Amino acid sequence: MRRLPMRESVIRRTTIRCAREGAVNLSQGFPDDDTSPEMKQFAREAIEESCHQYTDPWGAPALRRAIARKLARFNGLSVDPDRQIVVTCGATEGMMIAMEALVERGAALLTFAPMYENYVLQSIAAGLELRVLELREPDFSFTRAELERMWTPRLQAVLLSNPCNPTGKVFTREELQTLVDFACAHDLLVFADETYEYLVWEPHRHLSIATLPGAAERTVTVTSTGKTYSVTGWRVGYVVADEPLTNELRKMHDFHTVTAPHPFQIAIARAMDELPESYYARQRDSFAERKRILTTALAAAGLTYCDPGGAYFLWCGYDALAAEDDDLFAERLLTEAKVAGVAGSVFYPRTAQNPRRLRFTFSKTRPTIEEAARRLLALRR
Ligand SMILES: Cc1ncc(COP(=O)(O)O)c(C=O)c1O
């Protein structure tokens, strides 16, 4: 039997353990409140319509057109909905098919740590060598010289999560252009995970890499709709790329999942076309408030954190509370304080030196966050 060095997702396993331990779950990044009444209504109406069979494997035409309009409006990207979009089962499938379809097995993919846990496992599944540039607090920036040091003749693509899970870093135009220039110099693809594109706090701004000079023909933008509309269970995401790249992505997608759930595609198309700007602003304000509550509680409990520019995670230090490695501290937090975060080491492919960090999400409701805050304060006492 073939055995890949894969492991279960630590984050998803923690969510299951939370339920067993009666712990407050600040580990997995999904909202624990309901989606909005508008989203439910779109879904109900889509289910009433006759859209219960396979749709076009590239994505329901109504959704691809809505995505193209949204890309023009929000991202400043002009895209042909028939030639440059594939609707996928979430950003998870989007990134997976990008790795499998566009990078040769045995070739290298460069990304940055701390990183979203899935990239490590997805690159193993795709048979790629993952090269990792570790970024440093507090600004998590990088230089062209650092990128050049990571280059090998086997390198075929670079992957950036922006806004970044787990640090909340929102990359600047200069940083993004540095990455694009590096990619152009070495003829690399750029995989841009923009799952949290709508969750960006002032004064930061979300900038899609694909809009930068030199980027369009080599960038594969991978996006989820689950976070933006609080519907992570609907499993609708999409990938945007130039036509030759999209043709390869489509072949891989077709044989993985054929289509994302058809009625939910129709509902997401309605959301993109019909929800006003105030919907997104309300969402951002609501998460900003949750961030405020959690950061206040963490500071009172003696933890430090990097102020995020986007996404809904806090990258935290705990030096004032404990001297142990982060996996042990996260375990103690879960079993003793009954609060679950994620050990920072989960966001590195290998941990020669333990980062001694925790990631907490503030995607949960105010009562959940307040309960976590009470438990963290009790831990300090
Ligand atoms: C950076 C990042 N990319 C992708 C995903 C997966 O998104 P989806 O649920 O659309 O597959 C997540 C989910 O947490 C994420 O944080």
The ligand as an SDF file (V2000), in Angstrom:
LIG
                    3D

 16 16  0  0  0  0  0  0  0  0999 V2000
   -6.2330   30.6420    3.8520 C   0  0  0  0  0  0  0  0  0  0  0  0
   -7.3450   29.6750    3.6180 C   0  0  0  0  0  0  0  0  0  0  0  0
   -7.4920   29.1510    2.4060 N   0  0  0  0  0  0  0  0  0  0  0  0
   -8.4730   28.2610    2.1460 C   0  0  0  0  0  0  0  0  0  0  0  0
   -9.3550   27.8650    3.1170 C   0  0  0  0  0  0  0  0  0  0  0  0
  -10.4120   26.8390    2.7900 C   0  0  0  0  0  0  0  0  0  0  0  0
  -11.5370   27.4620    2.2800 O   0  0  0  0  0  0  0  0  0  0  0  0
  -12.8250   26.5980    1.8110 P   0  0  0  0  0  0  0  0  0  0  0  0
  -13.6350   26.3380    3.0180 O   0  0  0  0  0  0  0  0  0  0  0  0
  -13.4840   27.4830    0.8170 O   0  0  0  0  0  0  0  0  0  0  0  0
  -12.3080   25.3560    1.1930 O   0  0  0  0  0  0  0  0  0  0  0  0
   -9.2460   28.3860    4.4120 C   0  0  0  0  0  0  0  0  0  0  0  0
  -10.1590   27.9420    5.4700 C   0  0  0  0  0  0  0  0  0  0  0  0
   -9.9230   28.1110    6.6400 O   0  0  0  0  0  0  0  0  0  0  0  0
   -8.2050   29.3090    4.6610 C   0  0  0  0  0  0  0  0  0  0  0  0
   -8.0400   29.8340    5.8750 O   0  0  0  0  0  0  0  0  0  0  0  0
  1  2  1  0
  2  3  1  0
  2 15  2  0
  3  4  2  0
  4  5  1  0
  5  6  1  0
  5 12  2  0
  6  7  1  0
  7  8  1  0
  8  9  2  0
  8 10  1  0
  8 11  1  0
 12 13  1  0
 12 15  1  0
 13 14  2  0
 15 16  1  0
M  END
$$$$
